[in-house]
Amino acid sequence: MKIAIIGSGIAGLAASIRLRHKGYEVNVFEANSYAGGKLHAFNLGEYRFDGGPSLFTMPHYVNELFELTGKQPSDYFNFEQVNDACTYFWEDRTILSAKSDPESFAKEAERVLRFPKNELLEYFDHVKTIYDHSASIFLEKSLHKIDTWLSKETLIALLKIRQYDLMKSMHRANMIRLGEPHLVQLFDRFATYNGSHPHKAPGILNVIPWLEHGFGTYFPKGGMEQIPQSLFRLAQELGVTFHFDSRVDEIILKNKRATGIRVNGVIHNVDKVVSNMDVFYTYRKLMPKAKAPEKILNQDRSSSALVFYWGIKKEFKQLGLHNILFSERYKEEFDTLFEKGDIIDDPTIYINVSSKLDKNDAPAGCENWFVMINAPHHTNQDWDEVSARVKKAVIKKLNRMLNTDIEPLIEQEKIWTPQGIERDTLSHQGALYGNASNSQFAAFLRHPNFSSSIHNLFFCGGSVHPGGGIPLALLSGKITSEMI
Ligand SMILES: Cc1cc2nc3c(=O)[nH]c(=O)nc-3n(C[C@H](O)[C@H](O)[C@H](O)COP(=O)(O)OP(=O)(O)OC[C@H]3O[C@@H](n4cnc5c(N)ncnc54)[C@H](O)[C@@H]3O)c2cc1C
């Protein structure tokens, strides 16, 4: 059986490995000249940067691809566990170093915030329970197949549904369960892990911190780029064929069946097509005449990002690998993103400094800063104007909160805007995670991993079930290939 995969994002790579392992002939067609999609890297002078993701969780989903094919994961890919999940800074001068494991995190929160340790541990128990009951249904299986709903574990999970805070927002659930303002803001921010608004995303998504604090956070040796690069190497060794600089222009449809793809005017006939391209553009650009699932395609998109990659000629001892400097106007920040399509003048700042753990990423005495601001998805904003305005606000906030004068220390700079993200990864409106999860029904309004109206057409990647982020994209590659 011949299979064409459109796109070599992390989900496309995972699907290619699984399908090749089953013995199929797999060809991957990629518009860019490299594999990995949003997971790419580049150098600015002597500084190395990962362009997209900086946080790595659930490494077992990567390892299982090597194990499945009888390889030793460490021959391809290595990582270390990180004890400090994130350092949080607030304007009232509170600084909390959140440890990865719940016990140490709760101890530190009690010391810094005077929040009873046991109450935070109870909160972690609660989110763990949600994870244990819901992950196998909502993340590991197709929600669109009857078998998923007829299993015993689904029945047990459904009986417990009242505990999942499905009818409350993440914020409301955190107010009730935690109440302490710093902690509420800290846990609300996990809504950004799928590009949503914490006051709208359902409370069941408070499960997200469990991925970080239950399973831990990790740092890949050689940077995040090693995740796709190691999988690319494995796929090639297994016999997957990659075609770079090969943008697919059409999915060939005959009698409601996908029979091939057209690339640079050449038609490649295949038995099955898997699209790792954003599902919106798969319909709109590759098969514009096919009947599209409009309700799904017209859902609100997730937020995007405005990223400043800065080579900083100084070391900042107070920063760790992951750092968040919170805005005091958190709800307004999200209202502005989702309702006005803009960024407030005091946005929350995320800084990732990989040179803290890998000294090769920056010259001696310097640091590579990946400075990310939550941004609206691209709807024709003037990104030159927005970037200049936000850069000023970021510098002002950094100077105030880190007690520094940052501008003269920036010796390298590159900026990635939502428009650039759309251009470089062909993600509709530059959304990082496909559709936003700003309603209770969001999980059901993601596109399934198959087409119900076109035979032999399948989907994987952050814009379809189960959602965005590296672990879920890897799971989508698994669900899709198991379905095939
Ligand atoms: C700035 C940023 C920060 C992020 N931070 C994190 C993080 O810390 N942790 C985390 O887990 N996730 C993070 N994410 C999200 C994560 O990167 C994505 O969810 C994940 O990488 C999506 O993978 P994917 O398989 O859907 O494909 P994508 O990475 O979207 O790749 C799709 C590929 O398809 C190709 N393609 C599209 N159309 C065509 C066509 N017509 N023909 C051929 N090829 C085509 C594209 O060129 C691209 O290579 C971040 C994303 C960004 C942008």
The ligand as a Tripos MOL2 file, in Angstrom:
@<TRIPOS>MOLECULE
LIG
   53    58     1     0     0
SMALL
NO_CHARGES

@<TRIPOS>ATOM
      1 C1          6.3000   29.8490   18.9420 C.3       1 LIG1
      2 C2          5.7300   28.5000   19.3010 C.ar      1 LIG1
      3 C3          5.8910   27.9980   20.5800 C.ar      1 LIG1
      4 C4          5.3640   26.7470   20.9260 C.ar      1 LIG1
      5 N1          5.6300   26.2410   22.1670 N.ar      1 LIG1
      6 C5          5.3240   24.9420   22.4330 C.ar      1 LIG1
      7 C6          5.8740   24.2870   23.5880 C.ar      1 LIG1
      8 O1          6.6360   24.8910   24.3580 O.2       1 LIG1
      9 N2          5.5620   22.9740   23.7950 N.ar      1 LIG1
     10 C7          4.7550   22.2700   22.9260 C.ar      1 LIG1
     11 O2          4.5120   21.0750   23.1680 O.2       1 LIG1
     12 N3          4.2440   22.8620   21.8180 N.ar      1 LIG1
     13 C8          4.5220   24.1650   21.5440 C.ar      1 LIG1
     14 N4          4.0930   24.7520   20.3820 N.ar      1 LIG1
     15 C9          3.1240   24.0160   19.5240 C.3       1 LIG1
     16 C10         3.8020   22.9380   18.6910 C.3       1 LIG1
     17 O3          4.8950   23.4670   18.0030 O.3       1 LIG1
     18 C11         2.8110   22.3920   17.6840 C.3       1 LIG1
     19 O4          1.5910   22.0120   18.2920 O.3       1 LIG1
     20 C12         3.3540   21.1660   16.9510 C.3       1 LIG1
     21 O5          4.7130   21.3240   16.6070 O.3       1 LIG1
     22 C13         2.4930   20.9730   15.7180 C.3       1 LIG1
     23 O6          2.9880   19.9390   14.9420 O.3       1 LIG1
     24 P1          2.2570   19.4910   13.6300 P.3       1 LIG1
     25 O7          2.6190   18.0640   13.3970 O.co2     1 LIG1
     26 O8          0.8130   19.8300   13.6900 O.co2     1 LIG1
     27 O9          2.8800   20.2870   12.4050 O.3       1 LIG1
     28 P2          3.4940   21.7130   12.0930 P.3       1 LIG1
     29 O10         4.6740   21.9570   12.9430 O.co2     1 LIG1
     30 O11         2.4360   22.7330   12.0270 O.co2     1 LIG1
     31 O12         4.0370   21.4020   10.6360 O.3       1 LIG1
     32 C14         3.2280   21.2350    9.5140 C.3       1 LIG1
     33 C15         4.1500   21.0020    8.3430 C.3       1 LIG1
     34 O13         3.3660   20.8200    7.1710 O.3       1 LIG1
     35 C16         4.0090   21.4970    6.1040 C.3       1 LIG1
     36 N5          2.9950   21.7950    5.0880 N.ar      1 LIG1
     37 C17         1.8810   22.5500    5.2550 C.ar      1 LIG1
     38 N6          1.1940   22.6260    4.0890 N.ar      1 LIG1
     39 C18         1.8770   21.8710    3.1860 C.ar      1 LIG1
     40 C19         1.6590   21.5540    1.8220 C.ar      1 LIG1
     41 N7          0.5990   22.0030    1.1390 N.pl3     1 LIG1
     42 N8          2.5640   20.7610    1.2050 N.ar      1 LIG1
     43 C20         3.6370   20.2800    1.8780 C.ar      1 LIG1
     44 N9          3.8950   20.5750    3.1720 N.ar      1 LIG1
     45 C21         3.0230   21.3530    3.8210 C.ar      1 LIG1
     46 C22         4.5710   22.7510    6.7590 C.3       1 LIG1
     47 O14         5.5980   23.3210    5.9720 O.3       1 LIG1
     48 C23         5.0760   22.1910    8.0760 C.3       1 LIG1
     49 O15         6.3890   21.7290    7.9910 O.3       1 LIG1
     50 C24         4.6140   26.0000   19.9870 C.ar      1 LIG1
     51 C25         4.4410   26.5010   18.6970 C.ar      1 LIG1
     52 C26         5.0240   27.7290   18.3450 C.ar      1 LIG1
     53 C27         4.8800   28.2370   16.9300 C.3       1 LIG1
@<TRIPOS>BOND
     1     1     2 1
     2     2     3 ar
     3     2    52 ar
     4     3     4 ar
     5     4     5 ar
     6     4    50 ar
     7     5     6 ar
     8     6     7 ar
     9     6    13 1
    10     7     8 2
    11     7     9 ar
    12     9    10 ar
    13    10    11 2
    14    10    12 ar
    15    12    13 ar
    16    13    14 ar
    17    14    15 1
    18    14    50 ar
    19    15    16 1
    20    16    17 1
    21    16    18 1
    22    18    19 1
    23    18    20 1
    24    20    21 1
    25    20    22 1
    26    22    23 1
    27    23    24 1
    28    24    25 2
    29    24    26 1
    30    24    27 1
    31    27    28 1
    32    28    29 2
    33    28    30 1
    34    28    31 1
    35    31    32 1
    36    32    33 1
    37    33    34 1
    38    33    48 1
    39    34    35 1
    40    35    36 1
    41    35    46 1
    42    36    37 ar
    43    36    45 ar
    44    37    38 ar
    45    38    39 ar
    46    39    40 ar
    47    39    45 ar
    48    40    41 1
    49    40    42 ar
    50    42    43 ar
    51    43    44 ar
    52    44    45 ar
    53    46    47 1
    54    46    48 1
    55    48    49 1
    56    50    51 ar
    57    51    52 ar
    58    52    53 1
@<TRIPOS>SUBSTRUCTURE
     1 LIG1         1 GROUP 0 **** ****
